[in-house]
Amino acid sequence: MKKIMIQFHATLEELVEYVNSISSELGLVMTLMVLSPFSVRKLGGELSVDDLNIDGNIRIIFTSQKPSMDASSPNNFYDLNPGTIGLHIGRLTEKGLKESVLAFMSDDKEKAAMANKIASRLKKKTKAGAIAVNPVNGVEASARSHRYTQGAKSMYDDGVKILPVAGNSFFKLPD
């Protein structure tokens, strides 16, 4: 089973540019998923920052063919569309910049090859290495595989906190 999980920080503008680039280059279908309340809609054309200015946790789902949209929940959508590639969108809030996550899991060799291409393009647009900090006791730990874009680094340098998907820790980005 091929598994990919890349945790990273990027601005919405950088995410939109990345999504549009890979979907165009690789001929992918994009679906916008909102987790709660659950909804899915196929995106026609290019993604815009305005498409992401909605309440709720958002994922962009990439498929090589039109997905089944008859889902009643996120898990049902994944069951109906095995081998999808998901991009959880981390957004800027008053607390800081939330983490984005690229995720994939499948036995399908063709889908795994596509996921590898998508992950490779993300790695080319990001740098690796951060320090996770526990705000309660100040303990720090290396997060060598954590990635970030230049835009996220600029926000960090301007004083924006770099936050994980969940929990109360935060990340320091190197100079």
C-alpha positions in Angstrom: 0.0 0.0 0.0 1.4 3.4 -1.0 1.0 6.2 1.5 1.9 9.8 1.2 1.4 12.5 3.9 3.1 15.8 3.6 2.4 18.4 6.3 3.3 21.9 5.3 2.5 25.6 5.5 1.6 27.9 2.6 -0.4 31.0 1.9 -3.8 30.6 0.2 -2.4 32.3 -2.9 0.4 29.8 -3.0 -2.0 26.9 -2.5 -4.3 28.1 -5.3 -1.3 28.5 -7.7 0.0 25.0 -6.8 -3.5 23.4 -7.2 -4.1 25.1 -10.6 -0.7 24.2 -11.8 -0.8 20.5 -11.0 -4.4 20.1 -12.2 -3.6 21.7 -15.5 -0.3 20.0 -16.1 -1.5 16.5 -15.1 -5.1 16.8 -16.4 -6.8 16.2 -13.0 -10.4 16.8 -12.0 -10.7 19.0 -8.9 -13.5 18.5 -6.3 -14.0 21.0 -3.4 -15.0 19.1 -0.2 -16.3 20.9 2.9 -16.2 18.6 5.9 -18.9 20.1 8.1 -21.6 20.5 7.0 -20.5 18.0 4.4 -20.7 19.0 0.8 -18.9 18.3 -2.4 -18.8 20.2 -5.7 -16.8 19.7 -8.9 -14.6 22.7 -9.7 -14.9 23.8 -13.3 -11.8 25.7 -14.6 -9.3 27.1 -12.2 -9.5 27.4 -8.4 -9.6 30.9 -6.9 -8.9 32.3 -3.5 -12.6 33.2 -3.4 -13.5 29.5 -3.7 -11.7 28.9 -0.4 -13.3 31.8 1.5 -16.1 29.6 3.0 -16.6 28.4 6.5 -15.5 24.9 7.5 -12.6 22.6 6.9 -11.9 22.4 3.2 -10.2 19.8 1.1 -9.4 19.8 -2.6 -9.7 16.3 -4.0 -7.8 15.3 -7.1 -8.9 12.5 -9.4 -7.9 11.4 -12.9 -11.6 11.0 -13.8 -14.9 12.6 -12.8 -15.6 11.3 -9.3 -18.9 9.9 -8.0 -20.6 12.8 -6.2 -23.4 10.7 -4.6 -21.7 10.8 -1.2 -23.4 11.6 2.1 -20.2 12.0 4.2 -16.4 12.4 3.7 -15.8 8.7 4.3 -18.6 7.7 1.9 -17.0 9.9 -0.7 -13.6 8.2 -0.3 -15.3 4.8 -0.4 -17.0 5.7 -3.7 -13.8 7.2 -5.1 -10.8 5.0 -3.9 -7.3 6.3 -4.5 -8.1 10.0 -4.4 -5.4 12.5 -3.6 -6.5 15.0 -0.9 -5.2 18.4 0.0 -6.5 19.7 3.3 -6.4 23.5 3.1 -4.8 25.3 6.1 -5.9 28.9 6.3 -4.9 32.1 8.1 -6.9 32.8 11.2 -6.6 35.4 14.0 -4.5 32.7 15.8 -2.1 32.1 13.0 -1.5 30.2 9.8 -2.9 26.6 10.0 -1.1 23.6 8.5 -2.1 22.1 5.1 -1.7 18.4 4.4 -1.3 16.5 1.2 -2.5 12.9 1.7 -2.9 9.7 -0.4 -3.3 6.0 0.2 -3.9 3.3 -2.3 -2.7 0.0 -3.8 -3.4 1.2 -7.4 -0.1 1.7 -9.1 -1.3 4.3 -11.6 -2.9 6.4 -8.9 0.3 6.0 -6.8 2.4 7.2 -9.7 0.2 10.3 -10.0 0.3 10.9 -6.3 4.1 10.8 -6.5 4.2 13.4 -9.2 1.9 15.7 -7.2 4.0 15.2 -4.0 7.2 15.8 -6.0 5.9 19.1 -7.3 5.0 20.2 -3.8 8.4 19.3 -2.4 10.0 21.5 -5.2 7.9 24.5 -4.0 8.7 24.0 -0.3 11.6 23.8 2.1 11.9 21.1 4.8 12.7 21.5 8.5 11.0 23.2 11.4 11.0 23.1 15.2 7.8 22.1 17.0 7.3 24.0 20.3 5.0 23.0 23.3 3.7 26.4 24.5 3.0 25.0 28.0 6.5 23.9 29.0 8.6 25.4 26.1 10.0 22.0 25.1 11.2 21.9 21.5 11.5 19.0 19.1 12.9 18.8 15.6 10.3 18.5 12.8 12.7 17.7 10.0 10.0 16.5 7.5 7.7 19.5 8.1 7.6 21.7 5.0 6.9 25.4 4.3 6.8 27.8 1.4 8.5 31.2 1.0 5.1 32.9 1.6 4.6 31.0 4.9 8.2 31.9 5.9 7.5 35.6 5.2 4.4 35.5 7.3 6.4 33.9 10.1 9.1 36.5 9.8 6.3 39.1 10.1 5.1 37.6 13.4 2.3 35.2 12.3 2.2 32.0 14.3 2.7 28.8 12.4 0.1 26.3 13.7 -0.5 22.6 13.3 -3.8 21.1 12.0 -4.7 20.2 15.7 -3.3 20.7 19.1 -1.8 23.7 20.9 1.8 23.5 19.8 3.3 25.8 17.2 6.3 25.7 14.8 9.4 27.8 14.5 10.9 28.2 11.0 14.6 28.5 10.6 16.4 31.6 9.4 
